[in-house]
Amino acid sequence: MIARLWHGITHRAKSDRYLEYLKETGVKDYVATEGNKGVYVLRRMEGDRAHFLIISLWNSFSSIEKFAGKDIEKAVYYPEDKDYLLEFEPSVQHYEVLEERR
């Protein structure tokens, strides 16, 4: 299994609206993509900023390609992200999930 990590920062005042926007865009698209095994959306408040970390779990790199396209290292953004995000990190990180316990 592969974990895909994306990070974004928005203003604290916009963070609840951004969360709803994430649910309707990226999270919805992750879950609808064949090979996706789940999504976690994490938020950390730091002063007037809100950091979001999305961890999506995938069967394989080829599954990620179905969501992200050929360049799976490139971050995927949506049109209204510009209304929320303070910067656009160009890439994501991938990790092999070596163990999972619940």
C-alpha positions as CSV (number, residue, x, y, z in Angstrom):
1,M,0.0,0.0,0.0
2,I,1.2,3.5,-0.8
3,A,0.4,6.7,1.3
4,R,0.3,10.0,-0.6
5,L,0.8,13.1,1.5
6,W,-0.2,16.6,0.5
7,H,0.2,19.8,2.6
8,G,-1.5,23.2,2.2
9,I,-1.9,26.3,4.3
10,T,-4.8,28.7,4.5
11,H,-5.9,31.5,6.9
12,R,-7.5,30.3,10.1
13,A,-10.6,32.3,9.4
14,K,-11.1,30.4,6.1
15,S,-10.2,26.9,7.4
16,D,-13.7,25.6,8.0
17,R,-14.9,26.7,4.6
18,Y,-11.7,25.2,3.1
19,L,-12.4,21.9,4.8
20,E,-15.9,21.8,3.2
21,Y,-14.4,22.7,-0.2
22,L,-11.8,19.9,0.2
23,K,-14.6,17.4,0.9
24,E,-16.4,18.4,-2.3
25,T,-13.2,18.4,-4.5
26,G,-10.1,16.4,-3.7
27,V,-11.5,14.1,-1.0
28,K,-14.5,13.2,-3.2
29,D,-12.2,12.6,-6.2
30,Y,-9.8,10.5,-4.1
31,V,-12.5,8.2,-2.8
32,A,-14.1,7.9,-6.3
33,T,-10.8,6.7,-7.9
34,E,-10.3,3.0,-8.3
35,G,-7.5,1.8,-6.0
36,N,-8.1,4.3,-3.3
37,K,-8.2,2.7,0.1
38,G,-9.1,5.8,2.2
39,V,-8.4,9.4,3.0
40,Y,-7.5,11.2,6.2
41,V,-7.7,15.0,6.4
42,L,-5.7,16.5,9.3
43,R,-5.7,20.2,10.4
44,R,-3.3,22.0,12.7
45,M,-3.9,25.6,13.8
46,E,-0.8,27.8,14.1
47,G,-1.4,31.4,14.9
48,D,-3.6,32.9,12.1
49,R,-2.9,30.0,9.8
50,A,-4.4,26.5,9.4
51,H,-2.2,23.7,8.0
52,F,-3.9,20.9,6.2
53,L,-2.3,17.5,5.7
54,I,-4.2,15.0,3.5
55,I,-3.0,11.4,3.6
56,S,-4.6,9.2,1.0
57,L,-4.0,5.5,0.8
58,W,-3.6,3.6,-2.4
59,N,-3.2,0.0,-3.7
60,S,-0.3,1.0,-6.0
61,F,1.4,3.7,-7.8
62,S,-0.7,2.9,-10.9
63,S,-3.8,3.6,-8.8
64,I,-2.4,7.0,-7.9
65,E,-1.8,7.7,-11.5
66,K,-5.6,7.3,-12.1
67,F,-6.1,10.3,-9.8
68,A,-3.0,12.4,-10.4
69,G,-2.0,11.7,-14.0
70,K,1.4,10.4,-15.3
71,D,3.4,12.7,-13.0
72,I,2.3,11.4,-9.7
73,E,4.8,13.5,-7.8
74,K,3.0,16.7,-8.9
75,A,0.4,18.1,-6.5
76,V,-3.2,18.3,-7.9
77,Y,-5.0,21.6,-7.4
78,Y,-8.6,22.8,-8.2
79,P,-9.7,26.2,-9.5
80,E,-11.0,27.6,-6.2
81,D,-7.8,26.6,-4.3
82,K,-6.5,30.1,-5.2
83,D,-9.3,31.6,-3.0
84,Y,-8.0,29.7,0.0
85,L,-4.4,28.6,-0.2
86,L,-1.5,30.9,0.8
87,E,1.0,29.0,-1.4
88,F,1.0,26.1,-3.9
89,E,3.5,23.4,-3.0
90,P,4.4,21.9,-6.3
91,S,4.8,18.3,-5.2
92,V,3.5,15.6,-2.8
93,Q,5.3,12.9,-1.0
94,H,4.8,9.1,-1.3
95,Y,5.6,6.5,1.4
96,E,5.3,2.8,1.3
97,V,3.0,1.6,4.1
98,L,5.0,-1.2,5.8
99,E,2.7,-2.0,8.6
100,E,-0.9,-1.2,9.5
101,R,-2.6,-2.0,12.8
102,R,-6.1,-1.1,14.0
